[in-house]
Amino acid sequence: MHREIKEELETEISVGDLIDTIEYDYPTFHLSMDCFWGEIISGDIVLNEHKDAKWLRKEELNSVEWLPADITLIERIRRDI
C-alpha cells in the first residue's frame, strides 16, 4: 500500500487497521478488495492515475454516487467515524 499510494498520489501514508474485505461480483469480473484506515504522513496528493478526488465529511458521504462494491464499505466507514 505504501508503494501504491506513493506511486499514484505522491504521498507518504501510515497504514492502520483493516476496515473490511469487500467481495463483489461485477458482470465481467470478481472484486476482492482489502480496505484499511490510512493517515497522510507527508506530501500533498497529486493525481497521477486518477482524474478526481475529494475530501468528504461524514455528513457528505451520501453526496457521491458510489460504485456498487463501495456501498458496503462506505456504510462501515460511516459507522466507525
C-alpha positions as CSV (number, residue, x, y, z in Angstrom):
1,M,0.0,0.0,0.0
2,H,2.8,2.4,0.8
3,R,4.3,1.9,-2.7
4,E,1.0,2.2,-4.5
5,I,0.0,5.4,-2.7
6,K,3.4,6.9,-3.3
7,E,3.3,6.0,-6.9
8,E,-0.3,7.1,-7.7
9,L,-0.7,10.0,-5.3
10,E,2.9,11.1,-4.4
11,T,2.0,10.9,-0.8
12,E,3.5,9.1,2.2
13,I,1.0,7.3,4.4
14,S,0.8,5.1,7.5
15,V,-1.4,2.1,7.2
16,G,-3.8,1.4,10.0
17,D,-6.3,-1.4,10.8
18,L,-8.3,-3.3,8.3
19,I,-11.7,-1.8,7.8
20,D,-13.2,-4.6,5.8
21,T,-12.6,-7.0,2.9
22,I,-15.1,-6.4,0.1
23,E,-16.1,-9.2,-2.2
24,Y,-18.3,-8.1,-5.1
25,D,-19.2,-9.7,-8.4
26,Y,-19.4,-7.3,-11.3
27,P,-20.8,-8.6,-14.6
28,T,-17.3,-9.2,-16.1
29,F,-15.1,-9.8,-13.0
30,H,-14.9,-10.6,-9.3
31,L,-13.5,-7.9,-7.0
32,S,-11.8,-8.8,-3.7
33,M,-10.6,-5.6,-2.0
34,D,-8.9,-5.3,1.4
35,C,-9.6,-1.8,2.8
36,F,-7.5,-0.2,5.5
37,W,-7.6,3.0,7.5
38,G,-4.7,5.3,6.5
39,E,-3.2,8.6,7.5
40,I,-1.2,11.0,5.4
41,I,2.3,11.4,6.9
42,S,3.7,13.8,4.3
43,G,3.1,15.2,0.8
44,D,0.2,16.8,-1.0
45,I,-2.0,14.5,-3.0
46,V,-1.1,14.5,-6.7
47,L,-3.5,12.7,-9.0
48,N,-1.1,10.7,-11.3
49,E,-3.5,7.9,-12.1
50,H,-6.9,9.3,-11.2
51,K,-9.0,12.1,-12.6
52,D,-10.8,13.2,-9.5
53,A,-10.5,13.2,-5.7
54,K,-12.2,15.0,-2.8
55,W,-12.3,15.0,1.0
56,L,-15.7,14.3,2.5
57,R,-17.0,14.9,5.9
58,K,-19.2,12.2,7.4
59,E,-22.4,14.1,6.6
60,E,-21.2,14.4,2.9
61,L,-20.7,10.7,2.3
62,N,-24.0,10.4,0.5
63,S,-23.1,13.2,-1.9
64,V,-21.1,10.8,-4.1
65,E,-22.6,8.2,-6.4
66,W,-20.5,5.2,-5.2
67,L,-19.8,2.1,-7.2
68,P,-21.8,-0.9,-6.0
69,A,-18.8,-2.6,-4.4
70,D,-18.1,0.6,-2.4
71,I,-21.5,1.0,-0.8
72,T,-20.9,-1.6,2.0
73,L,-17.5,-0.1,2.7
74,I,-18.9,3.4,3.0
75,E,-21.6,2.2,5.4
76,R,-18.9,0.7,7.6
77,I,-16.8,3.8,7.5
78,R,-19.8,5.9,8.4
79,R,-20.4,3.8,11.5
80,D,-16.8,3.9,12.6
81,I,-16.1,7.6,12.3
